[in-house]
Amino acid sequence: EAGVAQSPRYKIIEKRQSVAFWCNPISGHATLYWYQQILGQGPKLLIQFQNNGVVDDSQLPKDRFSAERLKGVDSTLKIQPAKLEDSAVYLCASSLGAYRGAYQETQYFGPGTRLLVL
Amino acid sequence: SQKIEQNSEALNIQEGKTATLTCNYTNYSPAYLQWYRQDPGRGPVFLLLIRENEKEKRKERLKVTFDTTLKQSLFHITASQPADSATYLCALDNYGQNFVFGPGTRLSVLP
């Protein structure tokens, strides 16, 4: 079974530029998550999708971050404009989701995209 | 606001000993608690899940306890090996929502 794919693996940009990350979840997984992980900290949930609908985006800085999951499969996360403090690893994860009395939210993570904003 | 603490940033133990990691939380009533392992440059990998009505769960050399009164989970690795060296993260959720990860504990098992 193929895992969660992310690209690019690394990105270096200047502040105020824009950047986009792509994620392809495990086939059949309804739930997709984007996390931001700053060095030395745990992952922080930015947005959670159930199919192509948003479940939780309470910690997404909506003035500069946006995400979409068209057709309920692949997803893109965009930052525009980037700030120095956005330097982090951006992790994508997926789970079976569609909770129906049996827990199915064990998350499978991709390798992450390491972003450096100069 | 919800807060998760893990006992220490780093823990060093001798090979063969039992490693015990702690996860404490406040302002949260999770339905589930999960433990993940993260190696440098990689995404977290799921290890164990325990439900709010379970006291203990085991898997091979791993054991997790969950005390909802103390708002604490303990994660044990018995007969630890250098290959167990990694960062261990606890995560809470409420029926698939409100996911929160702890800051992690970096475990080093010394030969």
Boltz contact constraints between the chains, C-beta under 6 A:
constraints:
  - contact:
      token1: [A, 41]
      token2: [B, 103]
      max_distance: 6.0
  - contact:
      token1: [A, 42]
      token2: [B, 89]
      max_distance: 6.0
  - contact:
      token1: [A, 42]
      token2: [B, 101]
      max_distance: 6.0
  - contact:
      token1: [A, 42]
      token2: [B, 102]
      max_distance: 6.0
  - contact:
      token1: [A, 42]
      token2: [B, 103]
      max_distance: 6.0
  - contact:
      token1: [A, 42]
      token2: [B, 104]
      max_distance: 6.0
  - contact:
      token1: [A, 43]
      token2: [B, 101]
      max_distance: 6.0
  - contact:
      token1: [A, 45]
      token2: [B, 99]
      max_distance: 6.0
  - contact:
      token1: [A, 91]
      token2: [B, 43]
      max_distance: 6.0
  - contact:
      token1: [A, 99]
      token2: [B, 95]
      max_distance: 6.0
  - contact:
      token1: [A, 99]
      token2: [B, 96]
      max_distance: 6.0
  - contact:
      token1: [A, 105]
      token2: [B, 96]
      max_distance: 6.0
  - contact:
      token1: [A, 106]
      token2: [B, 46]
      max_distance: 6.0
  - contact:
      token1: [A, 109]
      token2: [B, 43]
      max_distance: 6.0
  - contact:
      token1: [A, 109]
      token2: [B, 44]
      max_distance: 6.0
  - contact:
      token1: [A, 110]
      token2: [B, 43]
      max_distance: 6.0
  - contact:
      token1: [A, 111]
      token2: [B, 43]
      max_distance: 6.0
  - contact:
      token1: [A, 112]
      token2: [B, 43]
      max_distance: 6.0
